Amino acid sequence: MLKLKVSGMTCGHCAQAVRKALAGVPEVERVVEVSVERGEAILEGAPLPKALVEAVREEGYQAEVVS
């Protein structure tokens, strides 16, 4: 599993936008969780970290892969 720290999310709509963006990245098998409260996203697969960060940034949020 991969974990991303995501900043800028404030509501359920934000989390849904991040979830959809991450699900569209090649090699993402499943988005397990996107938490507004913890500011993180957890997913399964073997995507390129740069692609994940870019997908989240395109939605207007900041992200970094933490594990």
VEXDREN-2710 file (C-alpha; in Angstrom, 1 decimal):
% VEXDREN-2710
k/r/px/py/pz
1/MET/0.0/0.0/0.0
2/LEU/1.0/3.6/-0.7
3/LYS/0.2/6.6/1.5
4/LEU/0.1/10.1/0.4
5/LYS/-0.1/13.2/2.5
6/VAL/-2.7/15.5/0.9
7/SER/-3.2/19.1/1.9
8/GLY/-6.0/21.5/0.9
9/MET/-8.9/19.1/1.3
10/THR/-11.8/20.6/3.4
11/CYS/-14.8/18.5/2.7
12/GLY/-16.2/15.3/1.2
13/HIS/-16.3/16.8/-2.3
14/CYS/-12.6/17.4/-2.0
15/ALA/-12.0/13.8/-0.9
16/GLN/-14.1/12.6/-3.8
17/ALA/-12.1/14.7/-6.3
18/VAL/-8.8/13.3/-5.0
19/ARG/-10.1/9.7/-5.0
20/LYS/-11.3/10.1/-8.6
21/ALA/-7.9/11.6/-9.7
22/LEU/-5.9/8.9/-8.0
23/ALA/-8.1/6.1/-9.5
24/GLY/-7.3/7.5/-12.9
25/VAL/-3.5/7.1/-12.5
26/PRO/-2.1/4.1/-14.4
27/GLU/-1.1/1.1/-12.2
28/VAL/-3.5/2.2/-9.3
29/GLU/-5.3/-1.0/-8.4
30/ARG/-7.6/0.5/-5.8
31/VAL/-8.0/3.7/-3.8
32/VAL/-8.5/2.3/-0.3
33/GLU/-9.3/5.6/1.6
34/VAL/-9.1/9.3/1.3
35/SER/-9.4/11.0/4.6
36/VAL/-10.1/14.8/4.9
37/GLU/-9.6/14.6/8.7
38/ARG/-6.1/13.0/8.5
39/GLY/-5.2/14.7/5.2
40/GLU/-4.1/11.5/3.6
41/ALA/-4.9/9.0/0.8
42/ILE/-4.1/5.3/0.9
43/LEU/-4.0/3.2/-2.2
44/GLU/-2.9/-0.1/-3.7
45/GLY/-0.9/-0.7/-6.8
46/ALA/2.5/0.2/-8.3
47/PRO/2.0/3.7/-9.8
48/LEU/4.8/6.2/-10.4
49/PRO/4.9/8.5/-7.3
50/LYS/5.3/11.5/-9.6
51/ALA/2.1/10.6/-11.5
52/LEU/0.1/10.4/-8.2
53/VAL/1.4/13.8/-7.0
54/GLU/0.6/15.4/-10.4
55/ALA/-2.9/13.9/-10.5
56/VAL/-3.7/15.4/-7.1
57/ARG/-2.1/18.8/-8.1
58/GLU/-4.3/18.9/-11.2
59/GLU/-7.3/18.9/-8.9
60/GLY/-6.0/21.8/-6.9
61/TYR/-4.5/20.1/-3.9
62/GLN/-0.9/19.4/-2.8
63/ALA/0.4/15.9/-2.2
64/GLU/3.5/14.0/-1.4
65/VAL/4.1/10.2/-1.1
66/VAL/5.1/9.3/2.5
67/SER/5.2/5.5/2.2
END
